[in-house]
Structure formats: C-alpha cells, structure tokens
C-alpha cells in the first residue's frame, strides 16, 4: 500500500500554479500564520482527508490529456513540505508516469525528506513573504535564513524556480522592499521569473466562516497600477 497524506482539496484545471494546465493537490497543515493567507482553512493539521499516493496519481492521470507539453501536477497547501515524505513518494510516482511536478512552498528547514522532494521536482514556486529577518520573525514566525537556506538547496537540483511575492499596500509595496526581494531572488541559479502578486481580500468570508479575525481587513487591495510600476524594478 502506498504512503498516505492528508489532503485539503483538489483543483482540476489550475493555470497559475506552475507551467501550463495543472492538476493541483492542496495538502492540509501549515505552521505559519501569514497575515494575508488566502487559505486559513488549510492551516489546522487536524483537518483534511487521507489519500494514498496511488489514488492521487490515478486522479492526475484522468487529466493528463489537458496538460500538453508543459502542464502536470502541482502540490500546494497549506505547507506541502510538512508532509515531505508523502510528497517525495508522490512526485517519484508521477515521474514514473511521465508527469511533471511543481512544488508551491514558503520554504522550510532543509531535511533529508525535503532533499528527496526536490530531486523529483521540476518547478519550485517559492514565496518570499518579506525581505528582512525582522519582518519574517514578526509576521511569519521563522527567520529569513530558513528561506535562504531552502533556496540554496534548490540550487543543488535541476528544478526551475519561480519566486513569488505578495504586494500588500503599506506593508510590502515600497520600491525598497521589491529591490530587496529581487536581491534575495538573485541567489537562485535557475530563476525563471519573479511574480508580484497583488494582495486581495477574497478570503475574508473564509475567516468569518471559521470564526477568525482577518488581520488585514482594513488594508486596501493592491491595484494594477502599483503592480505594473513595481514590475519595472524586477
């Protein structure tokens, strides 16, 4: 019997989480408390439903005709590397079927299990939440060095890397902030692009349904003009 993982949900035709059209597996459980988290329901480690690697591979194969040359399977979360052994086995099984893999992560402490995941990862989507150690410790609960060390580990593999950064008005939208993110991203050897993602509040209802307070409820959404202006720095 194949390894079992705790899954929050699936998305059949994802177009923004890795190259091409992708089947996305959202895993349950995340240790971080990002103030702009869009999936607070994926945080509790007690939630989710159990699925085996074989079950997920079978689900993915149903959609492989839509993947084309670039598409495949993306594992997101939550923080997928909290279930690194499961993701490693899943990615290895997908590669055996000729299906490409992508990992959407915020970066975690590098372990042997994480190294095993990266060996079977074609694309890493890595979120850089903030450009300073002080901000990371204040808002996320880990140090920036954890993310930097994860990036260094990515450099030891053949994985392409996409750096993502959420632009939040009054928090991460300064030019100095973006330049600092670009500086961190410059350490990536196989950097394919840097994505600036505008802060949105579509998740507010989720927080209400869960009885949680949305930390940025009074923060305005990021407009397209700001993104375009900051893109020039990238």
N, C-alpha and C positions, 0 to 999 in steps of 0.2 A: 504493500500500500504506500502511495506517495505521501510526502510531507503535507501537513495541514496548516493553513494560515487563516487568520481572522480577517474577513473582507467586509468593508462597509457597503460598497456598491460597485456596479459596473456601468461603463458608458460605451455604447456600441460604435459610434462614429465620431471620435474626437478629432478635431482639426487644428488644435492649438497647443497640444502637449507632445511635441516631437514631430519628426518629419512625416509628411503625408497623412493619410487617414489611419487612425489608430483605435484599437480596442483598449480601453483604459480600465485598469483594476485599481480601485481605491481601497487601500488597506486601512484597518482600524487601529487607532492608537497613535498618540503624539505627545511627547514630553514637553513641548514648547507651548508658550502662550502668546503668540504673535498678536499684537493689538489689532491688526487688520485681517485676522484669519477669516476666510470665507467658508470654512468647513468646521465650525466648532463641534458639530455632531460626530466628527471623526476622531476627536481627541481622546475620549474615555477608552481605556484599554479593556474595559469590561463589556463593551458593545461588539457589534459585528456578528457575522455568521461564518461558520467554518466551511472552507472549501479545500479540496486537495489540489495539488499541482496538476494531476491528470484531468480533473474536472475543468480547471481554468484553461488548460491547453486545448481541450475539446471545444470549449466555448469560443476561444480565439480562432480556431480553425474554421468555424462557421462563417467568419467574416473575412477570411484571407483573400477572397476574390476581389474585395474592395481595397485592399492595401496597396495594390500597384507595386511600383518599384521601390518606393520609399517608406510606405506605411508598415505598421506592425503593432506591437503591444507596448503600452506604457504602464508602469506601475507607479502609482502616486499614493496619496494618503489624505489625512494622517501623515506620519513619517514612515515611509516604507522600510527604511533601514532598521527600524525597531524589530522587524521580522526578517533580518538579513539572511538567515539560513533558508527560510522559505523562499525568499526572492531569488537567492542563488540557484536553488533547485529548479524553480520555475523558469528562470532565464536560460539555464542549461538545457532544459527540456524544449523550450521554444527554439533555441538554436539548432537542436537536433531536427526540428521540423522545418528549418529554413526560414523562421520568422524573426525579424529584427526586434531588438529590445531597447526601451528607453526608461530611464530612472528619473523620477521627479522628486528631488530631495532638498532639504535645507542644509544638508551636511551634518555628519555625526562624527563621534570619536572613531578613528580607524581601528578596526579589529580584523582578525583573520576572516571572519564571516563577511565583513564589508569588502575586503580584498577579493574574496571569491565572487561576490556580486559583480564588482567592477570588471572582472575578467570576462564576464559574459554580457557586458553592457555595451551597446553600440552608440547610444547617445545619453549623456548625463545632462539633465536640466537642473542646475544648481541655483537656489535662491540665495542671494546675498541680501540679508534683511537691512543691515546698516553698515556703514563703512568704518565705525570705530568700536573698539573693545568696550568702552564705557556704555555706549548705546545697546550693544548686544547684551551685556550683563543686566542692564536696567530693564529692557523690554522683552528679551527672549529667555534669559536665564542661563546662557552659556557664554563663553568667551569667543571673541573673533578668531583666536588661534585655532579653535576646533574646526572652523570652516576652512581656514587657510591650509591646515594640515590635510583636510579632505581633498582640497584642490590639488595639492602636491601629489597625493596618492593617485588621483585621476591621471596625472601626467605620466604615470608609470604604465598606463594601459593604452589601448588603441581607440578608446572611446572619444567621440566628438563631444565637446562641452558647450552648452548654451548657458550663459549667465543671465539670471533674471533678477529684476529689482522693482519693487512696488514703489511708485511715486505717490507719496502722501503729502497733500498741502500742509505747510507749516511744520513738517516733520522730516521729510526726505526729498524735498523738491528744490533745494538750493543747488546752484551750479557747483559749489564746493563739494557737496555731497556726491553728486554724479561723477565728478572728476575723481573722487576718492574711490568710488565703486569701480570705475574704469581702471584705476591703478591696481586694485586687487585682481581684477579680471585679467590684467596683462600678464599675470603669472601662469596663466593657462596656456599650455603648448598647442593644444588642438582646439582653440576657441573658434567656434563657428559664427557666433553673434552674441550681442548683448541686447536683451529685451527689456525695455522700460514699460512696465505695466501700470496703467492708471488706476488709482485707488477708487473702488466702487463700494456702494453700500447695499447691494442687492441681498446681502446676507443678514441684514437686520432682523428680518422676520424669523430666521432660524434661531437667533439669540433669544427672541421673545418666546418662541415655542419651547425653548429649553429652559426658560426662566433665568436666563443670563443677561447681564448688562453688556451692551456693545461698547467697548472702550472709546471708540471714535465716532459715536453717534452725533456729536456736534461738529465734526470735521467735515468740510465740504468735499465733494468728489473732485477728482483731478480732471481738468478739462483738456481737450485735444490740443489746444494751442500750447499748453505747458509741455506736453509730451513732445511735440514737434520741435519746440525750442531746445529742450534738453537733449533730444536725439542728435543735434548738431555737435554736441560735445562728445558724443560717442563715435 
